[in-house]
Amino acid sequence: MYNLLMKDLKLGVNPIFYVLPFLTGALMLIPGWLYFIVLLYFCWITVPNLFSTYKAQNDLLFSFMLPITKKDYVKAKVAVIVILELLHIVIAVIFGMISTHLYPDLTYLFFGPTLGFWGLCFIMLAIFNFIFISMYFKTAYKYGAPTIAAITGAMLFAGGAEWLGIKNSMLFDLFKGSGADHIGIHLSILFAGIGIFAGCTIIAYFIAIKQFKKLDI
């Protein structure tokens, strides 16, 4: 499985997708921007282009000329998605910390780069992963519908969260008022988001294996 993962990371992933997190992460330096978009670029750009490349390279048939199992194939593809997502998040967090120091007194209309916000980002990506991974491996070839469905789910969550963050006084205070300094609450949201991200991705992985094993390659 390790060699298969290395094959995907070196041959399947265009080097631009290792640079993209730095370009999108720098958008965290825009004061008071809609920061969910920073990670949505992964959904909008990286995933459709990545899986388009797999399709163009006929990666499915090529991979099964190698001594691998269907489980290893699914595991490698899911691992690539998660690695790139974590790369986007880590770099965005770094730029978010810089942004916080640059604009310490900024009043936010949308979510600021708090620990709780990153927990919400993990939940958004959890929704994306669950939908995309569980749908894609029904064919392991057609990526259009899974991508559209997953992006729609992620954007609905982001839009709904931002709307509640503006309209709900409790959430507004928690993320943009005095509650933004409550590290304990925000850490709880962050850990909950990480747990949801891991849980949804693992569940989607097992669903994908079950579906992929039914395919006649």
N, C-alpha and C positions, 0 to 999 in steps of 0.2 A: 504494500500500500504506500510505503514511504517513497519508493521509486516512482510510482504512478503520480503521487502528489508533486514530486519534483519535476516530473515531465510536464504537468499542467502549469506549474508556476514558472518554468523556464521557457516552454514552447507555446503553451496555450494562452498565457496572459501577456498581452502587449505591454512593453515597458512603460507606455504612457499611463497605464493604470496604477503604476507605482508612484508616478509623479503627480497624478491627479489629486490625491489626498492633500498634498501641500498647496496646490492651487485653490482647491475649494476650501481648505482649512483657513487660508488667509482671509476668506470672506468673514471670518469671525471678528476681524479687526474693524469691520464697518459698525459704527456705534448704533445700537438699538435696532439692528436688522432682524429679519425673520430667520433666526438661526437654524430652524428645522431644515431649511433649504440646503444648508451646507451638507447634510448627510443624505438628503434626497437626491443629490447629484449622483450618488453611488447607484441608486435605484434607476435614475433616468438615463445615465450614460454608461456606467461600467457594466451592469448586468446584461442589458440588451446587446451591447457590442461584444462582450465576452462570449456569450452563447451564440451569437451570430458567427463569431470566429470558429467556435467548435463545430458548428454546422458546415461552414465553408471548408474547413479542413477535413471533414468527414471523420471527426475525432472518435465517434462511437465505434465505427467499424475498425479503424486503426487500432484503438485501444484493445479490442477483443481479438486482435491478432497476437496479443501478448498473453502470457500465462497469468491472467487475473480472474477474479470472480466478479459477479455483478455487485456484490456487497462492497468490494474494494472500489469499484468504479463510482458508485454513489458516494461513498465515504470521501473519496478524493475531491469530487466536485463540490460537496457540501463544505469540506475543509477550505477550499479555495475561496468560496463565498465568505465564510466566517473570517478568514485571515484578512481579506481585503476590507471587510466591514470594520474589524478591529483597528486596522491601519488608519482608516478614515476617522474613527472615533478618537484614537489616541492623539493624532495630529491636530484634530479640531479642538480637543481639550487643551492642548499646549497653547494654541492660538487664543483660545478662550481665556486662559489664565493671563496671557499678555494683554488681551482686551480689557480685562477687569482692572489691571494695574494702570492701563492708559486712561481709562474713563471711570475712576472710582466713584464719582458722584452722579453718574448717568442715571436718569429716570427711564425705566423701560416700559414701553407699551406692550411689546411682545416678550416672550420668555428671555431672560438673560442667561448667561452661561454659568448657572449655579449647579451644584452637585445633583439637585433634584431634576434639573432640566436634562442632564445626561442620562438619568434614569428613564425619563420619558423617551429619549432618543433610542435607548435599548429596546423599549417596548415597541416603538415604531418599527424598528428593524426586525423585531420578533414577528410582528404581523406580516411584514414583507417576506421573511424567510418561510414562515409556515405556509403561506399561500403559494409562493413561487415553487419551493422545493416539492411540496406535495402534488402540485399540478404538473410540473415539468417532467417528472419521471414516469408519467403515464405513457409518454412516447420517448423521452430522452432525446428528442429531436426538434419538436415544435416548441419554440420558446415565446412566440408572440402573445398568445392568450394568457399564459401564466405571468408574463411580465406585466401586461396591462392590468390584470386582476390584482397582482401584488402591489403595483404602484398605486392603484386606486385605493386599496386598503390602507397603505401607509399614509397617503395624503389625506384620507378621511380622518384618520387618527390625529395627524398633525394639525389639520384645520380645526377639528373638534376641540383638541386640547387648547389651542390658541384662543378659540372663541370662549371657552369656559374660563380661561385665564384672564380674559378681559371682563366678562360679564359676571362671573361669580366672585363676590367680594372676599370670601375666605381664600380661594385659590389666588386671587390677585394679591392679597396681603402676604400669602405664604411664599410666592415666587418673586414678587416685585415690591413688597412693602417691608414691614419690620420682620416678617417671618423669613425673609431671605437670609437672615443671619443665624437662623436656627439650624446649626450644623447637624444635630442629631436627627431631626426630621428629614432633612435633605439626604443624609446618608442612608436612611431607611428607604427612601424612594429610589435612590441609586441602586442599592442592593436588591430591592424588589424588582427593579427593571432588569438587572443582570440575570436574576433568577428566571424571570419570564422569558428573556431572550434565550437563555440556555435551554429551558424547558420546551419552548415552542420549536426551537431548531432541532432538538433531539427527537421530539415527537414527529416532526416533519421528515426527519431522516429515516425513521422506522417505517413511516407510511410510504416513503419513496422506495425503500428496499422491497417492500411487499408488492408494490405496483410494478417495479422494474423487473422483478423475477418472473412476472407473468408475460413479459415481452419475449417474442421469438426473434432473436437477432441473427 
